[in-house]
């Protein structure tokens, strides 16, 4: 599949986040800079059997994509009829993002915001579906993003070079330095990460080895990078996403996710997980 060089958007475009209408659509997709245009194709392979693990966390409530993908208009047609999903064999890490959009929304309006985000990615950017696997609003509600099934290792389009064996979780809002991250949002991200990583027995506090598939990332294509199992977008790509405020919350999110998996108190070091070995 032909790849395009990611579009670079000037920093001054960030001001559009507070402008209504079409400009708001542009603002909603700014954090998507540095993600692949669409999920990369890989040869079909049988999905790995889900392992029994002592550290599975409860599955949080996840609102299905049908709740937000029901708006009218041609811009939402891709969300209503997504293409066939692509899958990896497992998920061993999650990348945290923010959507770089206004924070003062009513949580009841989150489905409309997600529709705008999807319209920007599938319309303006001509992607095949929304890139994020999940989105979380300020009230802690978790939404299914990219189609394919929340229980399955859907290949997303959220972090340039590291879309395989990972899931992208986007926080609705802008969380730059000095902005408060709602506790409900942090707790929901921790619960979602704990559950998703628990399906393959990954400790949220661990480091994992991921192979870059794209030299537009921080790592040359083919390079094996050691990254946190719960990582910020900026750890895989040169960006300020997910913002300094949300980045500062990641250590606490990792610890909370570990507790939700029933793991022991913090250790002096956590082992690295090589996803290319059988977990």
Secondary structure as GFF3:
##gff-version 3
##sequence-region A 1 279
A	DSSP	three_ten_helix	11	18	.	.	.	ID=ss1
A	DSSP	alpha_helix	22	28	.	.	.	ID=ss2
A	DSSP	three_ten_helix	30	32	.	.	.	ID=ss3
A	DSSP	beta_strand	62	63	.	.	.	ID=ss4
A	DSSP	three_ten_helix	65	67	.	.	.	ID=ss5
A	DSSP	three_ten_helix	74	76	.	.	.	ID=ss6
A	DSSP	alpha_helix	77	80	.	.	.	ID=ss7
A	DSSP	beta_strand	93	98	.	.	.	ID=ss8
A	DSSP	three_ten_helix	107	109	.	.	.	ID=ss9
A	DSSP	alpha_helix	110	119	.	.	.	ID=ss10
A	DSSP	pi_helix	120	124	.	.	.	ID=ss11
A	DSSP	beta_strand	134	136	.	.	.	ID=ss12
A	DSSP	beta_strand	142	144	.	.	.	ID=ss13
A	DSSP	beta_strand	166	171	.	.	.	ID=ss14
A	DSSP	alpha_helix	183	198	.	.	.	ID=ss15
A	DSSP	beta_strand	207	211	.	.	.	ID=ss16
A	DSSP	beta_strand	224	228	.	.	.	ID=ss17
A	DSSP	beta_strand	230	232	.	.	.	ID=ss18
A	DSSP	three_ten_helix	233	235	.	.	.	ID=ss19
A	DSSP	alpha_helix	244	260	.	.	.	ID=ss20
A	DSSP	beta_strand	272	274	.	.	.	ID=ss21
###
